[in-house]
């Protein structure tokens, strides 16, 4: 899932490099920083190489993150890339609201790698610091813009209460439209889905990436 260099730099400047290196667990590879060793293009069959080329192109081999892990199953990598590219760059939600939905969802599953990749992007696209702090520190969404208030409430309702009541749904539909609701929740689900894989393979942050999600 793509993250701009600017977003990473902003995150680092705002938070400082808090990801002081800790010894890796013995089952985590020092290059991939996961339980999966690095996968190269030559490890794939012809169909897998075609998927690799369509996603990576002439860029450097992915070592950490969603692309690196998903290429272990090229058909999944292809679907992940197409879904993520649509939702983040061509969907009906604004980039700001998309990024807020991502950090709201990844906070709920305590996914450090994903959350830390997207907090800076939310700020870059104009989300107020108060919105970030409300999500980051699990505060009540008080005094926030109405759109972000609904996004936070919706994420919490889905992942904590496992239901969305009628008033909240009606508010979300009036604000984002029916298509917007479907795409917003799909954004959340996309990052939760990939986050589950990251958690399973124990994806660690590279040393240059600040850990922005507080311990709980």
N, C-alpha and C positions, 0 to 999 in steps of 0.2 A: 504494500500500500504506500503510495508515494508520499514523501514529505519534503517540503522545500528546504533548501539549505538555509534560507533566511529564517524559517521557523525554528530550526535547530539553534541557530546563532542567537535569536531573540530569547529562546528558552534558557540558553546557557547564561546570557547576560542577566536575565531576571533572577535566576535561581542560583547561579554559581554552580560549579561542578561538585555536586553532592554525591556523585557516584564513586566514592573512594573505593579503590579496588579491594575486593576481598578474595581470599583463595577460592578458586572454583571447586565445586564438588568433584569427586573423582570420576563420575560418569559424564561430566560435561567437557566437550571438546574445546580446547583453547582457541581454536580459530572460529568455529561456528557459534561458540558460547551456548551451545545446546547439547542435548543428548544425541543429536543426530550429527554425524561427521559431515564436513563440507561435501557437497555434491557438485561435480563438474559436468559440463556439457557432454564430455566423452563417456560419462557413466550412463547416459540415456540411450534408448533405442532411437530409430529414425523419427518415429512419431514424437517422441519426447524432445528430440533435438529441434524439431520444427516449433514446438511450443516454446522451448527455451529461447529460440531466436526471435519469436514474435514478442516475447516479454522483455528479454534482456537486450536483444539487438547487439550493438557494438559496445555496450556499456561494460563496466567491470563485472566479474562474476559476483553474484550476490552471496554474502557470507552469513549475514544474520537477517532476521525478520521474515515477514510473510512470504516473499518470493522464494527465498532460500528453502524454507520448510515445505512450501507447497509443491515445489518441483520434484519432490520425492514421488508425487503422483501427478504427472503432467496434465491429465484431464482435469484434475481439481485445480491445478495452477491456472489453467486457461479460464475456467469458470470464475475463479476468484478474481483474476485480473479484469475480466470483462465486467463483472458485477461492480467491483470497486471503482473501476474507471468511470462507469456510467454514473454511479451514485455520487461520486465526488466531483465530477467535472461536467456532467451533462444532465443531472437530475433537476427537479423543479425547486429544490431547496437552495437557498443562498449558501455560499461557502461558509459564511459565519455560522449559520444555523446547523449546517452539516457537521462542522467541527465541534460545536457545543454538544450535539447529539452523540458524537463519538466519545468525547471525554466523559459525558454523563454515563454512558454505557460501560466504558472501560473502568471507570471508578467502581461501578457496582461489582465487577468481577475481579477487582484488585489487580488489574493487568498493567504492571509497571511499564513494560516496553511500549505498549500501545499508548497508554496515557501520556507518557513522557514525550512521545513523538508528536502528540497532537495538541497539547496545552499551548505551546507556542504558536501553532497555526491558528488556533481559536483567537488568540490575542491579535495576531497579525491581520486577521480578517475583521477585526473590530469588536470582538466580544469584550465587554467591560471587565476590568479586573474583579469587580464584585461578583460577576457570574462565575468566573474561574474559582474564586475563593469559596463561593457557596457550594460548588461541586466538590472541590478539593478537600474542604474541611467539614463536609456533611452538614451544612447549615440549612436552615429553613429559607426557601426562596422568597425573601421579603425585600421590597424596594427595587426589584430588578425589572428590566424591560419585559413586557408581557409575553413576548415570544419565547424568550429564554426561560421564563417562569414555567410556561406550559411544557417545554421540552424536558426540564428537570423533573417536574411532577410526573410526566408520562413515563420517563425512564424508571423512576422509583416505583411507580405503581406497577409497571410490568414486572420488574425484577425483584421487588420486595413483597408486594401484595398478590402478585400473579393474577391481577384483574384490573380493569380500567372502568371506573364508574361512569355512568351516563353524563353527569355534568362535565367531567374532565374531557370525555370524548367529544361532547358538543363544542366545548371551548376550542379544542385542538382542530376540529373540522372547520369551525368558523374562521380560524386564524390561518390555517395552512391548506385547507381544501382536502378533498378525499384522496386525491393522488398524493398530495403532500404528506398526509398521515402514513399512507402505505410506504412511501419512500423513506420517511423519517425512521419508522420502526424497522425497515429493512436495513438502513444504515446501522442502527444499533445492533441488530441481529448479525450483520456482517462482521462487525468488530468483536462481538461476543464469540461468534463461531471460530474466527481465526485466533482469538485470545485463548480459547479452550485448548487449541493445539499448542500454542506457545507455552501455556502453563504446563501441559503434559510433558513437553520436551525440555522444560526448564530454561527458557530463553533468558539469558542475562544481557544486561546493557553493555555495549562497548565502553571502554574506560573514558572515552571522550564525551559520552552522552550523559548529561545530568539526570539523576533519578528525581523526578518531580512529584511522584505520588507518595504522600506521607505514609509511614508505617502505621499499622493499626493493630 
